[in-house]
Amino acid sequence: MRRWLILPAIVLSFLASSSSVSQTSRSYLDTTKIFITSSFDCPVYWGNRRITILRKGTTARLLTSTKEWILVRFWSNERYITGWIRR
C-alpha cells in the first residue's frame, strides 16, 4: 500500500520540477559584464603594433573575441587601453 502512494508522489515531483523551469527562453552572456584577469604578462596589440603589456593580476573587460584573439579594455597608466590579446 505504501509503495502505491510513493510512486505517484515521485512522478508528480518530477513533473512539477520540469514545468517550473522555462524551456522557451535561452540564456545568453552579456559581454558588458564579462571580465578576465590576467594570470601572466601578455602583450597587447592594435593592428600589427604592440602597444603595451597587460600585467599579471590586471582585470580587463572583454569586448569581443575571435577564435585566436580577445579584444579587451583595461585601465593602465592613467588611461583606458583597448587592444587585442592572443588566446
C-alpha positions as CSV (number, residue, x, y, z in Angstrom):
1,M,0.0,0.0,0.0
2,R,2.8,2.4,0.9
3,R,4.5,1.7,-2.4
4,W,1.4,2.8,-4.4
5,L,1.4,6.1,-2.5
6,I,5.1,6.9,-3.0
7,L,5.1,6.2,-6.8
8,P,2.6,8.9,-7.7
9,A,4.3,11.4,-5.4
10,I,7.6,10.8,-7.2
11,V,6.0,11.2,-10.6
12,L,4.3,14.5,-9.5
13,S,7.5,15.9,-8.1
14,F,9.3,15.2,-11.4
15,L,6.5,16.9,-13.4
16,A,6.4,19.9,-11.1
17,S,10.2,20.5,-11.2
18,S,10.4,20.3,-15.0
19,S,7.5,22.6,-15.5
20,S,8.9,25.2,-13.1
21,V,11.9,25.8,-15.4
22,S,11.1,27.7,-18.6
23,Q,12.2,25.8,-21.7
24,T,11.4,28.5,-24.2
25,S,13.8,31.3,-23.2
26,R,17.5,30.8,-24.0
27,S,20.1,32.4,-21.7
28,Y,22.9,34.5,-23.2
29,L,26.0,36.1,-22.0
30,D,26.0,39.9,-21.7
31,T,29.5,40.8,-22.8
32,T,29.4,44.2,-21.0
33,K,29.6,42.2,-17.7
34,I,32.4,39.7,-18.5
35,F,35.8,40.5,-17.1
36,I,39.0,38.5,-17.3
37,T,42.1,38.7,-15.0
38,S,45.5,38.1,-16.5
39,S,47.4,35.3,-14.8
40,F,50.7,36.3,-16.6
41,D,52.1,39.2,-18.5
42,C,50.9,39.3,-22.1
43,P,51.4,41.8,-25.0
44,V,48.5,43.9,-26.2
45,Y,48.3,44.6,-29.9
46,W,46.5,47.1,-32.1
47,G,46.9,46.2,-35.8
48,N,50.4,44.9,-36.3
49,R,51.9,47.0,-33.5
50,R,52.4,46.1,-29.8
51,I,51.0,48.9,-27.8
52,T,51.5,47.8,-24.2
53,I,51.7,44.8,-21.9
54,L,48.7,43.5,-19.8
55,R,50.3,42.9,-16.4
56,K,49.7,39.9,-14.3
57,G,46.7,40.4,-12.0
58,T,45.1,43.2,-14.1
59,T,41.4,42.9,-14.7
60,A,40.2,43.7,-18.2
61,R,36.7,43.9,-19.7
62,L,36.1,41.5,-22.6
63,L,34.7,43.4,-25.5
64,T,34.6,40.7,-28.2
65,S,36.6,37.7,-29.2
66,T,37.5,35.6,-32.2
67,K,39.0,32.1,-32.5
68,E,42.5,33.3,-31.8
69,W,42.2,36.8,-30.3
70,I,40.3,38.7,-27.5
71,L,39.5,42.4,-27.6
72,V,39.9,43.8,-24.1
73,R,39.7,47.2,-22.4
74,F,41.6,47.9,-19.2
75,W,43.0,50.7,-17.1
76,S,46.7,51.4,-17.3
77,N,49.0,54.4,-16.9
78,E,46.1,56.8,-16.0
79,R,44.0,55.9,-19.1
80,Y,41.9,53.2,-20.7
81,I,43.6,51.0,-23.2
82,T,41.8,48.9,-25.8
83,G,43.6,46.2,-27.7
84,W,43.8,42.6,-28.8
85,I,45.5,39.8,-26.8
86,R,46.2,36.3,-28.1
87,R,44.2,33.5,-26.5
